[in-house]
Amino acid sequence: MIDKLDKDTVMLVFGDHGMTDQGGHGGESDEELRTIFFAYSKGGLPMKRKSEKVRAIFDEMTKDLKQLDMPSILANVLDTLLPF
């Protein structure tokens, strides 16, 4: 699938919640609170092309993202302004 993307397309894959081995998904355990986030673009992610400073901040991000981070990340990927 990735080989079919053009250089201007960004593929994002993420879930809204995790799940326990027993199928629970509404609680407070790490398994229920954590999920995957994957982003890929042949042309590079748009926010990494903006400036050296933005690229450095993005590259230093930890593996843990907060749900509240998603609007600003998606706005940058879509190259749009954040609504107030």
mmCIF file of the N, C-alpha and C atoms, coordinates in Angstrom:
data_MODEL
# 
_entry.id   MODEL 
# 
loop_
_atom_site.group_PDB 
_atom_site.id 
_atom_site.type_symbol 
_atom_site.label_atom_id 
_atom_site.label_alt_id 
_atom_site.label_comp_id 
_atom_site.label_asym_id 
_atom_site.label_entity_id 
_atom_site.label_seq_id 
_atom_site.pdbx_PDB_ins_code 
_atom_site.Cartn_x 
_atom_site.Cartn_y 
_atom_site.Cartn_z 
_atom_site.occupancy 
_atom_site.B_iso_or_equiv 
_atom_site.pdbx_formal_charge 
_atom_site.auth_seq_id 
_atom_site.auth_comp_id 
_atom_site.auth_asym_id 
_atom_site.auth_atom_id 
_atom_site.pdbx_PDB_model_num 
ATOM 1   N N  . MET A 1 1  ? 0.812   -1.189 0.000  1.00 0.00 ? 1  MET A N  1 
ATOM 2   C CA . MET A 1 1  ? 0.000   0.000  0.000  1.00 0.00 ? 1  MET A CA 1 
ATOM 3   C C  . MET A 1 1  ? 0.862   1.262  0.000  1.00 0.00 ? 1  MET A C  1 
ATOM 4   N N  . ILE A 1 2  ? 1.922   1.277  0.805  1.00 0.00 ? 2  ILE A N  1 
ATOM 5   C CA . ILE A 1 2  ? 2.773   2.463  0.880  1.00 0.00 ? 2  ILE A CA 1 
ATOM 6   C C  . ILE A 1 2  ? 3.390   2.786  -0.473 1.00 0.00 ? 2  ILE A C  1 
ATOM 7   N N  . ASP A 1 3  ? 3.744   1.775  -1.251 1.00 0.00 ? 3  ASP A N  1 
ATOM 8   C CA . ASP A 1 3  ? 4.364   2.029  -2.548 1.00 0.00 ? 3  ASP A CA 1 
ATOM 9   C C  . ASP A 1 3  ? 3.399   2.683  -3.540 1.00 0.00 ? 3  ASP A C  1 
ATOM 10  N N  . LYS A 1 4  ? 2.102   2.685  -3.249 1.00 0.00 ? 4  LYS A N  1 
ATOM 11  C CA . LYS A 1 4  ? 1.099   3.301  -4.129 1.00 0.00 ? 4  LYS A CA 1 
ATOM 12  C C  . LYS A 1 4  ? 0.891   4.790  -3.831 1.00 0.00 ? 4  LYS A C  1 
ATOM 13  N N  . LEU A 1 5  ? 1.442   5.292  -2.720 1.00 0.00 ? 5  LEU A N  1 
ATOM 14  C CA . LEU A 1 5  ? 1.258   6.698  -2.349 1.00 0.00 ? 5  LEU A CA 1 
ATOM 15  C C  . LEU A 1 5  ? 2.128   7.610  -3.211 1.00 0.00 ? 5  LEU A C  1 
ATOM 16  N N  . ASP A 1 6  ? 1.569   8.783  -3.568 1.00 0.00 ? 6  ASP A N  1 
ATOM 17  C CA . ASP A 1 6  ? 2.402   9.763  -4.253 1.00 0.00 ? 6  ASP A CA 1 
ATOM 18  C C  . ASP A 1 6  ? 3.133   10.607 -3.207 1.00 0.00 ? 6  ASP A C  1 
ATOM 19  N N  . LYS A 1 7  ? 4.014   11.489 -3.641 1.00 0.00 ? 7  LYS A N  1 
ATOM 20  C CA . LYS A 1 7  ? 4.860   12.220 -2.694 1.00 0.00 ? 7  LYS A CA 1 
ATOM 21  C C  . LYS A 1 7  ? 4.113   13.300 -1.919 1.00 0.00 ? 7  LYS A C  1 
ATOM 22  N N  . ASP A 1 8  ? 2.889   13.641 -2.333 1.00 0.00 ? 8  ASP A N  1 
ATOM 23  C CA . ASP A 1 8  ? 2.106   14.670 -1.654 1.00 0.00 ? 8  ASP A CA 1 
ATOM 24  C C  . ASP A 1 8  ? 1.073   14.099 -0.687 1.00 0.00 ? 8  ASP A C  1 
ATOM 25  N N  . THR A 1 9  ? 1.009   12.783 -0.573 1.00 0.00 ? 9  THR A N  1 
ATOM 26  C CA . THR A 1 9  ? 0.027   12.132 0.298  1.00 0.00 ? 9  THR A CA 1 
ATOM 27  C C  . THR A 1 9  ? 0.656   11.776 1.635  1.00 0.00 ? 9  THR A C  1 
ATOM 28  N N  . VAL A 1 10 ? -0.072  12.039 2.715  1.00 0.00 ? 10 VAL A N  1 
ATOM 29  C CA . VAL A 1 10 ? 0.358   11.654 4.059  1.00 0.00 ? 10 VAL A CA 1 
ATOM 30  C C  . VAL A 1 10 ? -0.608  10.589 4.556  1.00 0.00 ? 10 VAL A C  1 
ATOM 31  N N  . MET A 1 11 ? -0.069  9.450  4.980  1.00 0.00 ? 11 MET A N  1 
ATOM 32  C CA . MET A 1 11 ? -0.893  8.383  5.531  1.00 0.00 ? 11 MET A CA 1 
ATOM 33  C C  . MET A 1 11 ? -0.777  8.428  7.051  1.00 0.00 ? 11 MET A C  1 
ATOM 34  N N  . LEU A 1 12 ? -1.927  8.508  7.723  1.00 0.00 ? 12 LEU A N  1 
ATOM 35  C CA . LEU A 1 12 ? -1.988  8.505  9.180  1.00 0.00 ? 12 LEU A CA 1 
ATOM 36  C C  . LEU A 1 12 ? -2.811  7.310  9.628  1.00 0.00 ? 12 LEU A C  1 
ATOM 37  N N  . VAL A 1 13 ? -2.301  6.574  10.601 1.00 0.00 ? 13 VAL A N  1 
ATOM 38  C CA . VAL A 1 13 ? -3.022  5.440  11.167 1.00 0.00 ? 13 VAL A CA 1 
ATOM 39  C C  . VAL A 1 13 ? -2.968  5.583  12.680 1.00 0.00 ? 13 VAL A C  1 
ATOM 40  N N  . PHE A 1 14 ? -4.129  5.658  13.312 1.00 0.00 ? 14 PHE A N  1 
ATOM 41  C CA . PHE A 1 14 ? -4.165  5.728  14.772 1.00 0.00 ? 14 PHE A CA 1 
ATOM 42  C C  . PHE A 1 14 ? -5.523  5.265  15.272 1.00 0.00 ? 14 PHE A C  1 
ATOM 43  N N  . GLY A 1 15 ? -5.535  4.838  16.525 1.00 0.00 ? 15 GLY A N  1 
ATOM 44  C CA . GLY A 1 15 ? -6.766  4.388  17.155 1.00 0.00 ? 15 GLY A CA 1 
ATOM 45  C C  . GLY A 1 15 ? -7.202  5.364  18.230 1.00 0.00 ? 15 GLY A C  1 
ATOM 46  N N  . ASP A 1 16 ? -8.455  5.277  18.623 1.00 0.00 ? 16 ASP A N  1 
ATOM 47  C CA . ASP A 1 16 ? -8.951  6.183  19.658 1.00 0.00 ? 16 ASP A CA 1 
ATOM 48  C C  . ASP A 1 16 ? -8.770  5.615  21.062 1.00 0.00 ? 16 ASP A C  1 
ATOM 49  N N  . HIS A 1 17 ? -8.448  4.327  21.180 1.00 0.00 ? 17 HIS A N  1 
ATOM 50  C CA . HIS A 1 17 ? -8.176  3.730  22.478 1.00 0.00 ? 17 HIS A CA 1 
ATOM 51  C C  . HIS A 1 17 ? -7.528  2.372  22.271 1.00 0.00 ? 17 HIS A C  1 
ATOM 52  N N  . GLY A 1 18 ? -6.967  1.845  23.341 1.00 0.00 ? 18 GLY A N  1 
ATOM 53  C CA . GLY A 1 18 ? -6.393  0.506  23.297 1.00 0.00 ? 18 GLY A CA 1 
ATOM 54  C C  . GLY A 1 18 ? -7.390  -0.520 23.803 1.00 0.00 ? 18 GLY A C  1 
ATOM 55  N N  . MET A 1 19 ? -6.874  -1.722 24.138 1.00 0.00 ? 19 MET A N  1 
ATOM 56  C CA . MET A 1 19 ? -7.749  -2.787 24.592 1.00 0.00 ? 19 MET A CA 1 
ATOM 57  C C  . MET A 1 19 ? -6.933  -3.797 25.388 1.00 0.00 ? 19 MET A C  1 
ATOM 58  N N  . THR A 1 20 ? -7.541  -4.379 26.410 1.00 0.00 ? 20 THR A N  1 
ATOM 59  C CA . THR A 1 20 ? -6.862  -5.414 27.187 1.00 0.00 ? 20 THR A CA 1 
ATOM 60  C C  . THR A 1 20 ? -6.914  -6.733 26.435 1.00 0.00 ? 20 THR A C  1 
ATOM 61  N N  . ASP A 1 21 ? -6.142  -7.701 26.892 1.00 0.00 ? 21 ASP A N  1 
ATOM 62  C CA . ASP A 1 21 ? -6.167  -9.035 26.286 1.00 0.00 ? 21 ASP A CA 1 
ATOM 63  C C  . ASP A 1 21 ? -7.537  -9.696 26.428 1.00 0.00 ? 21 ASP A C  1 
ATOM 64  N N  . GLN A 1 22 ? -8.294  -9.278 27.443 1.00 0.00 ? 22 GLN A N  1 
ATOM 65  C CA . GLN A 1 22 ? -9.638  -9.838 27.669 1.00 0.00 ? 22 GLN A CA 1 
ATOM 66  C C  . GLN A 1 22 ? -10.724 -9.086 26.891 1.00 0.00 ? 22 GLN A C  1 
ATOM 67  N N  . GLY A 1 23 ? -10.359 -8.040 26.168 1.00 0.00 ? 23 GLY A N  1 
ATOM 68  C CA . GLY A 1 23 ? -11.316 -7.303 25.346 1.00 0.00 ? 23 GLY A CA 1 
ATOM 69  C C  . GLY A 1 23 ? -11.838 -6.021 25.964 1.00 0.00 ? 23 GLY A C  1 
ATOM 70  N N  . GLY A 1 24 ? -11.443 -5.716 27.208 1.00 0.00 ? 24 GLY A N  1 
ATOM 71  C CA . GLY A 1 24 ? -11.887 -4.476 27.835 1.00 0.00 ? 24 GLY A CA 1 
ATOM 72  C C  . GLY A 1 24 ? -11.276 -3.262 27.151 1.00 0.00 ? 24 GLY A C  1 
ATOM 73  N N  . HIS A 1 25 ? -12.073 -2.187 27.023 1.00 0.00 ? 25 HIS A N  1 
ATOM 74  C CA . HIS A 1 25 ? -11.552 -0.984 26.374 1.00 0.00 ? 25 HIS A CA 1 
ATOM 75  C C  . HIS A 1 25 ? -12.168 0.304  26.918 1.00 0.00 ? 25 HIS A C  1 
ATOM 76  N N  . GLY A 1 26 ? -12.616 0.299  28.132 1.00 0.00 ? 26 GLY A N  1 
ATOM 77  C CA . GLY A 1 26 ? -13.198 1.514  28.682 1.00 0.00 ? 26 GLY A CA 1 
ATOM 78  C C  . GLY A 1 26 ? -12.610 1.914  30.021 1.00 0.00 ? 26 GLY A C  1 
ATOM 79  N N  . GLY A 1 27 ? -11.532 1.243  30.415 1.00 0.00 ? 27 GLY A N  1 
ATOM 80  C CA . GLY A 1 27 ? -10.971 1.480  31.737 1.00 0.00 ? 27 GLY A CA 1 
ATOM 81  C C  . GLY A 1 27 ? -9.757  2.383  31.748 1.00 0.00 ? 27 GLY A C  1 
ATOM 82  N N  . GLU A 1 28 ? -9.007  2.268  32.831 1.00 0.00 ? 28 GLU A N  1 
ATOM 83  C CA . GLU A 1 28 ? -7.869  3.157  33.048 1.00 0.00 ? 28 GLU A CA 1 
ATOM 84  C C  . GLU A 1 28 ? -6.518  2.450  32.992 1.00 0.00 ? 28 GLU A C  1 
ATOM 85  N N  . SER A 1 29 ? -6.485  1.202  32.561 1.00 0.00 ? 29 SER A N  1 
ATOM 86  C CA . SER A 1 29 ? -5.212  0.485  32.483 1.00 0.00 ? 29 SER A CA 1 
ATOM 87  C C  . SER A 1 29 ? -4.380  1.012  31.315 1.00 0.00 ? 29 SER A C  1 
ATOM 88  N N  . ASP A 1 30 ? -3.061  0.791  31.372 1.00 0.00 ? 30 ASP A N  1 
ATOM 89  C CA . ASP A 1 30 ? -2.189  1.230  30.273 1.00 0.00 ? 30 ASP A CA 1 
ATOM 90  C C  . ASP A 1 30 ? -2.626  0.636  28.942 1.00 0.00 ? 30 ASP A C  1 
ATOM 91  N N  . GLU A 1 31 ? -3.034  -0.629 28.957 1.00 0.00 ? 31 GLU A N  1 
ATOM 92  C CA . GLU A 1 31 ? -3.446  -1.280 27.710 1.00 0.00 ? 31 GLU A CA 1 
ATOM 93  C C  . GLU A 1 31 ? -4.663  -0.597 27.090 1.00 0.00 ? 31 GLU A C  1 
ATOM 94  N N  . GLU A 1 32 ? -5.552  -0.073 27.937 1.00 0.00 ? 32 GLU A N  1 
ATOM 95  C CA . GLU A 1 32 ? -6.764  0.581  27.434 1.00 0.00 ? 32 GLU A CA 1 
ATOM 96  C C  . GLU A 1 32 ? -6.521  2.039  27.050 1.00 0.00 ? 32 GLU A C  1 
ATOM 97  N N  . LEU A 1 33 ? -5.532  2.652  27.662 1.00 0.00 ? 33 LEU A N  1 
ATOM 98  C CA . LEU A 1 33 ? -5.268  4.063  27.399 1.00 0.00 ? 33 LEU A CA 1 
ATOM 99  C C  . LEU A 1 33 ? -4.290  4.288  26.251 1.00 0.00 ? 33 LEU A C  1 
ATOM 100 N N  . ARG A 1 34 ? -3.481  3.314  25.932 1.00 0.00 ? 34 ARG A N  1 
ATOM 101 C CA . ARG A 1 34 ? -2.473  3.474  24.884 1.00 0.00 ? 34 ARG A CA 1 
ATOM 102 C C  . ARG A 1 34 ? -2.973  2.907  23.563 1.00 0.00 ? 34 ARG A C  1 
ATOM 103 N N  . THR A 1 35 ? -2.538  3.546  22.483 1.00 0.00 ? 35 THR A N  1 
ATOM 104 C CA . THR A 1 35 ? -2.883  3.081  21.148 1.00 0.00 ? 35 THR A CA 1 
ATOM 105 C C  . THR A 1 35 ? -1.734  3.427  20.201 1.00 0.00 ? 35 THR A C  1 
ATOM 106 N N  . ILE A 1 36 ? -1.881  3.097  18.953 1.00 0.00 ? 36 ILE A N  1 
ATOM 107 C CA . ILE A 1 36 ? -0.824  3.320  17.968 1.00 0.00 ? 36 ILE A CA 1 
ATOM 108 C C  . ILE A 1 36 ? -1.033  4.651  17.239 1.00 0.00 ? 36 ILE A C  1 
ATOM 109 N N  . PHE A 1 37 ? 0.065   5.257  16.832 1.00 0.00 ? 37 PHE A N  1 
ATOM 110 C CA . PHE A 1 37 ? 0.032   6.412  15.925 1.00 0.00 ? 37 PHE A CA 1 
ATOM 111 C C  . PHE A 1 37 ? 1.156   6.197  14.924 1.00 0.00 ? 37 PHE A C  1 
ATOM 112 N N  . PHE A 1 38 ? 0.824   6.179  13.638 1.00 0.00 ? 38 PHE A N  1 
ATOM 113 C CA . PHE A 1 38 ? 1.801   5.963  12.575 1.00 0.00 ? 38 PHE A CA 1 
ATOM 114 C C  . PHE A 1 38 ? 1.557   7.006  11.495 1.00 0.00 ? 38 PHE A C  1 
ATOM 115 N N  . ALA A 1 39 ? 2.609   7.673  11.071 1.00 0.00 ? 39 ALA A N  1 
ATOM 116 C CA . ALA A 1 39 ? 2.512   8.668  10.005 1.00 0.00 ? 39 ALA A CA 1 
ATOM 117 C C  . ALA A 1 39 ? 3.611   8.402  8.987  1.00 0.00 ? 39 ALA A C  1 
ATOM 118 N N  . TYR A 1 40 ? 3.267   8.496  7.700  1.00 0.00 ? 40 TYR A N  1 
ATOM 119 C CA . TYR A 1 40 ? 4.241   8.248  6.644  1.00 0.00 ? 40 TYR A CA 1 
ATOM 120 C C  . TYR A 1 40 ? 3.922   9.108  5.428  1.00 0.00 ? 40 TYR A C  1 
ATOM 121 N N  . SER A 1 41 ? 4.953   9.620  4.793  1.00 0.00 ? 41 SER A N  1 
ATOM 122 C CA . SER A 1 41 ? 4.820   10.333 3.526  1.00 0.00 ? 41 SER A CA 1 
ATOM 123 C C  . SER A 1 41 ? 6.112   10.177 2.747  1.00 0.00 ? 41 SER A C  1 
ATOM 124 N N  . LYS A 1 42 ? 6.013   9.836  1.477  1.00 0.00 ? 42 LYS A N  1 
ATOM 125 C CA . LYS A 1 42 ? 7.212   9.725  0.646  1.00 0.00 ? 42 LYS A CA 1 
ATOM 126 C C  . LYS A 1 42 ? 7.938   11.060 0.531  1.00 0.00 ? 42 LYS A C  1 
ATOM 127 N N  . GLY A 1 43 ? 7.194   12.155 0.548  1.00 0.00 ? 43 GLY A N  1 
ATOM 128 C CA . GLY A 1 43 ? 7.785   13.474 0.415  1.00 0.00 ? 43 GLY A CA 1 
ATOM 129 C C  . GLY A 1 43 ? 8.215   14.077 1.746  1.00 0.00 ? 43 GLY A C  1 
ATOM 130 N N  . GLY A 1 44 ? 8.105   13.337 2.817  1.00 0.00 ? 44 GLY A N  1 
ATOM 131 C CA . GLY A 1 44 ? 8.413   13.866 4.143  1.00 0.00 ? 44 GLY A CA 1 
ATOM 132 C C  . GLY A 1 44 ? 7.184   14.520 4.743  1.00 0.00 ? 44 GLY A C  1 
ATOM 133 N N  . LEU A 1 45 ? 7.083   14.500 6.048  1.00 0.00 ? 45 LEU A N  1 
ATOM 134 C CA . LEU A 1 45 ? 5.925   15.101 6.702  1.00 0.00 ? 45 LEU A CA 1 
ATOM 135 C C  . LEU A 1 45 ? 5.986   16.622 6.554  1.00 0.00 ? 45 LEU A C  1 
ATOM 136 N N  . PRO A 1 46 ? 4.859   17.261 6.214  1.00 0.00 ? 46 PRO A N  1 
ATOM 137 C CA . PRO A 1 46 ? 4.858   18.704 5.948  1.00 0.00 ? 46 PRO A CA 1 
ATOM 138 C C  . PRO A 1 46 ? 5.456   19.536 7.074  1.00 0.00 ? 46 PRO A C  1 
ATOM 139 N N  . MET A 1 47 ? 5.182   19.184 8.334  1.00 0.00 ? 47 MET A N  1 
ATOM 140 C CA . MET A 1 47 ? 5.701   20.005 9.430  1.00 0.00 ? 47 MET A CA 1 
ATOM 141 C C  . MET A 1 47 ? 7.211   19.920 9.526  1.00 0.00 ? 47 MET A C  1 
ATOM 142 N N  . LYS A 1 48 ? 7.800   18.866 9.013  1.00 0.00 ? 48 LYS A N  1 
ATOM 143 C CA . LYS A 1 48 ? 9.257   18.749 9.040  1.00 0.00 ? 48 LYS A CA 1 
ATOM 144 C C  . LYS A 1 48 ? 9.910   19.557 7.924  1.00 0.00 ? 48 LYS A C  1 
ATOM 145 N N  . ARG A 1 49 ? 9.123   19.989 6.937  1.00 0.00 ? 49 ARG A N  1 
ATOM 146 C CA . ARG A 1 49 ? 9.662   20.804 5.854  1.00 0.00 ? 49 ARG A CA 1 
ATOM 147 C C  . ARG A 1 49 ? 9.590   22.286 6.165  1.00 0.00 ? 49 ARG A C  1 
ATOM 148 N N  . LYS A 1 50 ? 8.879   22.672 7.248  1.00 0.00 ? 50 LYS A N  1 
ATOM 149 C CA . LYS A 1 50 ? 8.627   24.090 7.528  1.00 0.00 ? 50 LYS A CA 1 
ATOM 150 C C  . LYS A 1 50 ? 9.879   24.845 7.932  1.00 0.00 ? 50 LYS A C  1 
ATOM 151 N N  . SER A 1 51 ? 10.597  24.339 8.884  1.00 0.00 ? 51 SER A N  1 
ATOM 152 C CA . SER A 1 51 ? 11.782  25.056 9.349  1.00 0.00 ? 51 SER A CA 1 
ATOM 153 C C  . SER A 1 51 ? 12.688  24.095 10.108 1.00 0.00 ? 51 SER A C  1 
ATOM 154 N N  . GLU A 1 52 ? 13.912  24.515 10.260 1.00 0.00 ? 52 GLU A N  1 
ATOM 155 C CA . GLU A 1 52 ? 14.891  23.724 11.002 1.00 0.00 ? 52 GLU A CA 1 
ATOM 156 C C  . GLU A 1 52 ? 14.442  23.566 12.458 1.00 0.00 ? 52 GLU A C  1 
ATOM 157 N N  . LYS A 1 53 ? 13.868  24.630 13.041 1.00 0.00 ? 53 LYS A N  1 
ATOM 158 C CA . LYS A 1 53 ? 13.414  24.597 14.429 1.00 0.00 ? 53 LYS A CA 1 
ATOM 159 C C  . LYS A 1 53 ? 12.269  23.594 14.609 1.00 0.00 ? 53 LYS A C  1 
ATOM 160 N N  . VAL A 1 54 ? 11.268  23.636 13.724 1.00 0.00 ? 54 VAL A N  1 
ATOM 161 C CA . VAL A 1 54 ? 10.142  22.712 13.806 1.00 0.00 ? 54 VAL A CA 1 
ATOM 162 C C  . VAL A 1 54 ? 10.630  21.286 13.609 1.00 0.00 ? 54 VAL A C  1 
ATOM 163 N N  . ARG A 1 55 ? 11.546  21.074 12.668 1.00 0.00 ? 55 ARG A N  1 
ATOM 164 C CA . ARG A 1 55 ? 12.091  19.738 12.421 1.00 0.00 ? 55 ARG A CA 1 
ATOM 165 C C  . ARG A 1 55 ? 12.787  19.208 13.668 1.00 0.00 ? 55 ARG A C  1 
ATOM 166 N N  . ALA A 1 56 ? 13.569  20.046 14.330 1.00 0.00 ? 56 ALA A N  1 
ATOM 167 C CA . ALA A 1 56 ? 14.288  19.625 15.534 1.00 0.00 ? 56 ALA A CA 1 
ATOM 168 C C  . ALA A 1 56 ? 13.321  19.264 16.656 1.00 0.00 ? 56 ALA A C  1 
ATOM 169 N N  . ILE A 1 57 ? 12.279  20.074 16.843 1.00 0.00 ? 57 ILE A N  1 
ATOM 170 C CA . ILE A 1 57 ? 11.282  19.787 17.887 1.00 0.00 ? 57 ILE A CA 1 
ATOM 171 C C  . ILE A 1 57 ? 10.574  18.471 17.579 1.00 0.00 ? 57 ILE A C  1 
ATOM 172 N N  . PHE A 1 58 ? 10.166  18.281 16.323 1.00 0.00 ? 58 PHE A N  1 
ATOM 173 C CA . PHE A 1 58 ? 9.463   17.062 15.938 1.00 0.00 ? 58 PHE A CA 1 
ATOM 174 C C  . PHE A 1 58 ? 10.348  15.836 16.130 1.00 0.00 ? 58 PHE A C  1 
ATOM 175 N N  . ASP A 1 59 ? 11.615  15.938 15.757 1.00 0.00 ? 59 ASP A N  1 
ATOM 176 C CA . ASP A 1 59 ? 12.533  14.804 15.886 1.00 0.00 ? 59 ASP A CA 1 
ATOM 177 C C  . ASP A 1 59 ? 12.818  14.436 17.337 1.00 0.00 ? 59 ASP A C  1 
ATOM 178 N N  . GLU A 1 60 ? 12.690  15.395 18.260 1.00 0.00 ? 60 GLU A N  1 
ATOM 179 C CA . GLU A 1 60 ? 12.959  15.131 19.668 1.00 0.00 ? 60 GLU A CA 1 
ATOM 180 C C  . GLU A 1 60 ? 11.727  14.703 20.456 1.00 0.00 ? 60 GLU A C  1 
ATOM 181 N N  . MET A 1 61 ? 10.574  14.636 19.796 1.00 0.00 ? 61 MET A N  1 
ATOM 182 C CA . MET A 1 61 ? 9.361   14.230 20.505 1.00 0.00 ? 61 MET A CA 1 
ATOM 183 C C  . MET A 1 61 ? 9.537   12.827 21.077 1.00 0.00 ? 61 MET A C  1 
ATOM 184 N N  . THR A 1 62 ? 8.967   12.608 22.229 1.00 0.00 ? 62 THR A N  1 
ATOM 185 C CA . THR A 1 62 ? 9.027   11.278 22.831 1.00 0.00 ? 62 THR A CA 1 
ATOM 186 C C  . THR A 1 62 ? 8.048   10.362 22.114 1.00 0.00 ? 62 THR A C  1 
ATOM 187 N N  . LYS A 1 63 ? 8.093   9.115  22.446 1.00 0.00 ? 63 LYS A N  1 
ATOM 188 C CA . LYS A 1 63 ? 7.176   8.162  21.845 1.00 0.00 ? 63 LYS A CA 1 
ATOM 189 C C  . LYS A 1 63 ? 5.769   8.290  22.404 1.00 0.00 ? 63 LYS A C  1 
ATOM 190 N N  . ASP A 1 64 ? 5.615   8.988  23.526 1.00 0.00 ? 64 ASP A N  1 
ATOM 191 C CA . ASP A 1 64 ? 4.300   9.159  24.138 1.00 0.00 ? 64 ASP A CA 1 
ATOM 192 C C  . ASP A 1 64 ? 3.661   10.456 23.687 1.00 0.00 ? 64 ASP A C  1 
ATOM 193 N N  . LEU A 1 65 ? 2.561   10.359 22.953 1.00 0.00 ? 65 LEU A N  1 
ATOM 194 C CA . LEU A 1 65 ? 1.780   11.517 22.558 1.00 0.00 ? 65 LEU A CA 1 
ATOM 195 C C  . LEU A 1 65 ? 0.515   11.540 23.402 1.00 0.00 ? 65 LEU A C  1 
ATOM 196 N N  . LYS A 1 66 ? 0.027   12.696 23.685 1.00 0.00 ? 66 LYS A N  1 
ATOM 197 C CA . LYS A 1 66 ? -1.225  12.852 24.422 1.00 0.00 ? 66 LYS A CA 1 
ATOM 198 C C  . LYS A 1 66 ? -2.349  13.112 23.420 1.00 0.00 ? 66 LYS A C  1 
ATOM 199 N N  . GLN A 1 67 ? -3.555  12.720 23.780 1.00 0.00 ? 67 GLN A N  1 
ATOM 200 C CA . GLN A 1 67 ? -4.691  12.947 22.893 1.00 0.00 ? 67 GLN A CA 1 
ATOM 201 C C  . GLN A 1 67 ? -4.839  14.437 22.577 1.00 0.00 ? 67 GLN A C  1 
ATOM 202 N N  . LEU A 1 68 ? -4.510  15.281 23.543 1.00 0.00 ? 68 LEU A N  1 
ATOM 203 C CA . LEU A 1 68 ? -4.600  16.723 23.319 1.00 0.00 ? 68 LEU A CA 1 
ATOM 204 C C  . LEU A 1 68 ? -3.575  17.225 22.299 1.00 0.00 ? 68 LEU A C  1 
ATOM 205 N N  . ASP A 1 69 ? -2.536  16.431 22.008 1.00 0.00 ? 69 ASP A N  1 
ATOM 206 C CA . ASP A 1 69 ? -1.546  16.807 21.001 1.00 0.00 ? 69 ASP A CA 1 
ATOM 207 C C  . ASP A 1 69 ? -2.073  16.611 19.578 1.00 0.00 ? 69 ASP A C  1 
ATOM 208 N N  . MET A 1 70 ? -3.072  15.763 19.409 1.00 0.00 ? 70 MET A N  1 
ATOM 209 C CA . MET A 1 70 ? -3.525  15.380 18.073 1.00 0.00 ? 70 MET A CA 1 
ATOM 210 C C  . MET A 1 70 ? -4.023  16.551 17.220 1.00 0.00 ? 70 MET A C  1 
ATOM 211 N N  . PRO A 1 71 ? -4.837  17.482 17.740 1.00 0.00 ? 71 PRO A N  1 
ATOM 212 C CA . PRO A 1 71 ? -5.276  18.588 16.857 1.00 0.00 ? 71 PRO A CA 1 
ATOM 213 C C  . PRO A 1 71 ? -4.117  19.394 16.282 1.00 0.00 ? 71 PRO A C  1 
ATOM 214 N N  . SER A 1 72 ? -3.116  19.696 17.099 1.00 0.00 ? 72 SER A N  1 
ATOM 215 C CA . SER A 1 72 ? -2.003  20.497 16.570 1.00 0.00 ? 72 SER A CA 1 
ATOM 216 C C  . SER A 1 72 ? -1.151  19.685 15.599 1.00 0.00 ? 72 SER A C  1 
ATOM 217 N N  . ILE A 1 73 ? -0.956  18.397 15.866 1.00 0.00 ? 73 ILE A N  1 
ATOM 218 C CA . ILE A 1 73 ? -0.197  17.547 14.941 1.00 0.00 ? 73 ILE A CA 1 
ATOM 219 C C  . ILE A 1 73 ? -0.932  17.438 13.610 1.00 0.00 ? 73 ILE A C  1 
ATOM 220 N N  . LEU A 1 74 ? -2.238  17.157 13.659 1.00 0.00 ? 74 LEU A N  1 
ATOM 221 C CA . LEU A 1 74 ? -3.014  17.014 12.422 1.00 0.00 ? 74 LEU A CA 1 
ATOM 222 C C  . LEU A 1 74 ? -3.106  18.338 11.660 1.00 0.00 ? 74 LEU A C  1 
ATOM 223 N N  . ALA A 1 75 ? -3.223  19.457 12.374 1.00 0.00 ? 75 ALA A N  1 
ATOM 224 C CA . ALA A 1 75 ? -3.251  20.754 11.695 1.00 0.00 ? 75 ALA A CA 1 
ATOM 225 C C  . ALA A 1 75 ? -1.940  20.999 10.958 1.00 0.00 ? 75 ALA A C  1 
ATOM 226 N N  . ASN A 1 76 ? -0.834  20.610 11.564 1.00 0.00 ? 76 ASN A N  1 
ATOM 227 C CA . ASN A 1 76 ? 0.462   20.776 10.896 1.00 0.00 ? 76 ASN A CA 1 
ATOM 228 C C  . ASN A 1 76 ? 0.590   19.850 9.706  1.00 0.00 ? 76 ASN A C  1 
ATOM 229 N N  . VAL A 1 77 ? 0.153   18.610 9.848  1.00 0.00 ? 77 VAL A N  1 
ATOM 230 C CA . VAL A 1 77 ? 0.212   17.660 8.725  1.00 0.00 ? 77 VAL A CA 1 
ATOM 231 C C  . VAL A 1 77 ? -0.641  18.177 7.570  1.00 0.00 ? 77 VAL A C  1 
ATOM 232 N N  . LEU A 1 78 ? -1.820  18.720 7.886  1.00 0.00 ? 78 LEU A N  1 
ATOM 233 C CA . LEU A 1 78 ? -2.725  19.229 6.861  1.00 0.00 ? 78 LEU A CA 1 
ATOM 234 C C  . LEU A 1 78 ? -2.377  20.642 6.420  1.00 0.00 ? 78 LEU A C  1 
ATOM 235 N N  . ASP A 1 79 ? -1.341  21.225 7.036  1.00 0.00 ? 79 ASP A N  1 
ATOM 236 C CA . ASP A 1 79 ? -0.871  22.567 6.729  1.00 0.00 ? 79 ASP A CA 1 
ATOM 237 C C  . ASP A 1 79 ? -2.004  23.593 6.832  1.00 0.00 ? 79 ASP A C  1 
ATOM 238 N N  . THR A 1 80 ? -2.712  23.536 7.963  1.00 0.00 ? 80 THR A N  1 
ATOM 239 C CA . THR A 1 80 ? -3.820  24.451 8.212  1.00 0.00 ? 80 THR A CA 1 
ATOM 240 C C  . THR A 1 80 ? -3.644  25.081 9.595  1.00 0.00 ? 80 THR A C  1 
ATOM 241 N N  . LEU A 1 81 ? -4.342  26.156 9.844  1.00 0.00 ? 81 LEU A N  1 
ATOM 242 C CA . LEU A 1 81 ? -4.256  26.834 11.131 1.00 0.00 ? 81 LEU A CA 1 
ATOM 243 C C  . LEU A 1 81 ? -5.133  26.133 12.161 1.00 0.00 ? 81 LEU A C  1 
ATOM 244 N N  . LEU A 1 82 ? -4.725  26.224 13.421 1.00 0.00 ? 82 LEU A N  1 
ATOM 245 C CA . LEU A 1 82 ? -5.532  25.696 14.515 1.00 0.00 ? 82 LEU A CA 1 
ATOM 246 C C  . LEU A 1 82 ? -6.690  26.654 14.792 1.00 0.00 ? 82 LEU A C  1 
ATOM 247 N N  . PRO A 1 83 ? -7.901  26.130 14.954 1.00 0.00 ? 83 PRO A N  1 
ATOM 248 C CA . PRO A 1 83 ? -9.007  27.019 15.326 1.00 0.00 ? 83 PRO A CA 1 
ATOM 249 C C  . PRO A 1 83 ? -8.904  27.395 16.800 1.00 0.00 ? 83 PRO A C  1 
ATOM 250 N N  . PHE A 1 84 ? -9.383  28.565 17.148 1.00 0.00 ? 84 PHE A N  1 
ATOM 251 C CA . PHE A 1 84 ? -9.362  29.007 18.538 1.00 0.00 ? 84 PHE A CA 1 
ATOM 252 C C  . PHE A 1 84 ? -10.702 28.808 19.183 1.00 0.00 ? 84 PHE A C  1 
# 
